[in-house]
Amino acid sequence: MPDISTKPYLLRAIYEWCTDSGYTPYLAVKVDAATTVPMEYVKKGEIILNISYGATSGLKMDNDAITFRARFNGVSRELYIPVHNVLAIYANENGQGMAFDVTTMAADLPPPAPEPAASPAPGLAAVPAKTASEVSHVPDDDDEPPKKGGRPTLTRIK
């Protein structure tokens, strides 16, 4: 079994530490073909991203990649950052965090081996309609017929 990288776990831990401490977590990312970021903000093959709760939407930090939506110049963009390409995660206010060596870029890595074929996922199918003779009717205990029309009301039960 191949060794599991500690990098995604450290990224999540420092992100949590930043947010718990009231700091703004920032990511420094090495950009390559496997990275999806707004290229107009990339400088010298790198980009710095604010990944705070207020700056992102749908942030997901998996073991393979970090994905989220963020606004750039008022336009919402989908971002995809392979964990291999993360150079650093740190608190913007004090610079505390962790830096990583990025020697192998995600675009240079071989694609992951396909997982063994599992049984097909259950799908949806139409249920045949029952005829009136097949439907069993169970009378309800409510003696009052349902009220028709009018405005709905809320009844408080003590």
C-alpha positions in Angstrom: 0.0 0.0 0.0 1.5 3.4 -0.9 2.2 5.9 1.8 -0.5 8.5 2.3 0.8 12.1 2.1 0.5 14.2 5.3 0.2 17.4 3.3 -3.6 17.5 2.9 -4.0 16.8 6.6 -1.6 19.6 7.5 -3.4 22.0 5.1 -6.8 21.3 6.7 -5.3 21.6 10.2 -3.6 25.0 9.6 -6.8 26.3 7.8 -8.8 25.3 10.9 -6.2 26.9 13.2 -6.4 30.2 11.2 -10.2 30.3 11.3 -10.4 29.4 15.0 -7.8 32.1 15.8 -9.7 34.8 13.8 -6.9 34.9 11.1 -7.4 35.0 7.4 -6.0 31.8 5.7 -4.1 32.3 2.5 -2.8 29.7 0.0 0.3 30.2 -2.2 -0.1 27.9 -5.2 2.3 26.9 -8.0 0.2 27.1 -11.2 0.4 24.5 -14.0 -1.9 22.8 -16.5 -3.6 20.8 -13.8 -4.5 24.0 -11.8 -7.7 26.0 -12.6 -7.4 29.6 -11.4 -7.9 33.0 -13.1 -4.7 33.3 -15.1 -4.8 37.1 -15.2 -3.9 37.0 -11.5 -1.0 34.6 -11.8 2.5 36.2 -11.4 5.7 34.3 -12.1 3.8 31.0 -12.2 2.3 31.5 -8.8 -0.9 32.8 -7.3 -1.9 33.8 -3.7 -5.5 33.1 -2.7 -7.6 34.2 0.3 -9.4 31.0 1.3 -11.4 32.4 4.3 -15.0 31.6 4.8 -16.1 35.0 3.6 -14.0 34.9 0.4 -14.9 31.4 -0.8 -18.0 29.4 -1.4 -18.2 25.7 -1.3 -14.6 25.2 0.0 -13.7 21.5 -0.1 -10.2 20.4 1.0 -9.8 16.7 -0.1 -6.6 14.6 -0.1 -6.1 15.2 -3.8 -7.3 18.8 -4.4 -8.8 22.0 -3.0 -11.9 23.2 -4.8 -14.1 26.3 -4.2 -15.8 29.2 -5.9 -14.5 32.8 -5.4 -15.2 36.2 -6.9 -12.5 38.0 -8.9 -13.4 41.5 -10.0 -17.1 40.7 -9.3 -17.1 37.5 -11.4 -17.6 34.1 -9.7 -15.0 31.5 -10.7 -14.5 27.8 -10.0 -11.0 27.0 -8.7 -9.3 23.7 -8.7 -5.9 23.4 -6.9 -4.1 20.0 -6.7 -2.7 19.5 -3.3 0.7 18.8 -4.9 0.8 22.4 -6.1 0.3 24.1 -2.8 3.5 26.0 -1.8 2.2 27.3 1.5 -0.7 28.0 3.8 -0.5 30.8 6.3 -2.3 33.4 8.3 -2.2 36.7 6.5 -2.2 38.8 9.7 1.0 37.3 11.1 2.6 35.1 8.4 2.4 32.0 10.6 1.7 28.8 8.8 3.6 26.1 6.8 5.5 26.0 3.5 6.0 23.0 1.3 8.4 21.9 -1.3 6.8 21.6 -4.7 9.3 19.5 -6.7 6.8 17.5 -8.7 3.9 19.3 -10.3 0.4 17.7 -10.5 0.5 18.0 -14.3 3.7 15.9 -14.3 2.2 13.1 -12.2 0.7 10.0 -13.9 -3.1 9.9 -13.7 -4.4 7.9 -10.8 -5.1 4.2 -11.5 -8.7 3.5 -12.2 -10.5 1.9 -9.3 -11.7 -1.6 -9.8 -15.2 -1.8 -11.3 -17.8 -2.0 -8.6 -21.3 -3.1 -9.0 -23.3 -0.5 -10.9 -25.0 2.1 -8.7 -28.7 1.6 -8.2 -30.8 3.7 -10.6 -34.3 5.0 -10.7 -37.1 3.1 -12.3 -40.8 3.8 -12.7 -43.2 2.0 -10.4 -46.2 0.6 -12.2 -49.4 2.2 -11.2 -51.9 0.2 -9.3 -55.5 -0.1 -10.3 -58.3 0.9 -8.0 -59.0 -2.7 -7.0 -55.3 -3.2 -6.0 -55.2 -0.2 -3.7 -56.2 -1.0 -0.1 -57.9 1.7 1.7 -57.2 2.2 5.4 -59.7 4.5 7.0 -58.1 7.2 9.1 -59.3 8.0 12.6 -60.1 11.6 11.8 -63.9 12.1 11.9 -63.7 15.6 10.4 -63.5 16.0 6.6 -60.5 18.1 5.4 -61.3 21.8 5.0 -61.2 23.1 1.5 -59.9 26.4 0.4 -59.3 29.3 2.6 -56.2 30.5 4.4 -54.0 27.9 6.2 -53.9 28.3 9.9 -51.5 27.1 12.6 -53.0 25.3 15.5 -51.0 25.3 18.7 -51.2 22.1 20.7 -50.2 22.3 24.4 
